[in-house]
Amino acid sequence: MNEKSHNTVVLIFADDAKNDARRKNLDAAKTAFDFLIEKTVSVVQQTGLPYILHTRDLQQGTTFGERYDHALQSAFDQGYEKVVSIGTDTPALSATHLLQASQRISEGQVVLGKSHDGGFYLLGIDKYAFAKARQPHSHLDSFENLPWHSERVARALVRLLSQQRNTIFYLEKLHDLDAFEDFKKILDSGNLNCKITIDLFKSLIHIENDLVISFSNFKKRTPLKILGNKGSPLAA
């Protein structure tokens, strides 16, 4: 964690690359998840915001909901009033997303960046809204007990936050990596800048031949002169 100099902190809730790849049945993609962890930290550092890298060895609880709930609360317990929480499996996440979230939280809103699979890649929330979300409700799941790792979790979270009369600001939808098909969707989406696309492709090159097709299509859409390749030229 860097020096505390702001009442908003970015919480990077991270599994280690090997566990992340195994949990998502992508054992061959460990190198890609290593790359994404490094890339995520680099993006956060660009914002100038303080951050906490909450790796698996720091997480407490037996379920994902317990571990995530504890990680958020631990950030508030350190004296921060607002948290921008992200994972490490969204290649198109940018410093702009994080700064926009930080600004919206400071204006009293809860920020949600939904992913295309029904989950979310970013949650920005202050300590008061989070404290209310943790409380049990007669007809709604508490934050810890939301249907994590399902296509219903973002929808359930929105219901919970809306019930508590929070104003929610939505960032653009992005793809995250939960299955092999997501690699191809991300490469084909055009949401990544050229350097990140190339680096991600290099980390995936041994996974499956289909990715070569995706990357070839990307090259056809992108003039080589803007690729910014300072090493060997790309093969035609």
Secondary structure, DSSP 4 states (H G I P E B T S, - for coil): -----SSEEEEEE---HHHHHHHTT-GGGHHHHHHHHHHHHHHHHHHT--EEEE-GGG--SSSHHHHHHHHHHHHHHTT-SEEEEE-S--TT--HHHHHHHHHHHHTT-EEEEEBTTSSEEEEEEEHHHHHHHHS--SSS--GGGS-TTSTTHHHHHHHHHHHTT--EEEPPPB---SSHHHHHHHHHH--S-HHHHHHHHHHHTTT-THHHHHHHHHHHHS-GGGS---SSPPP-
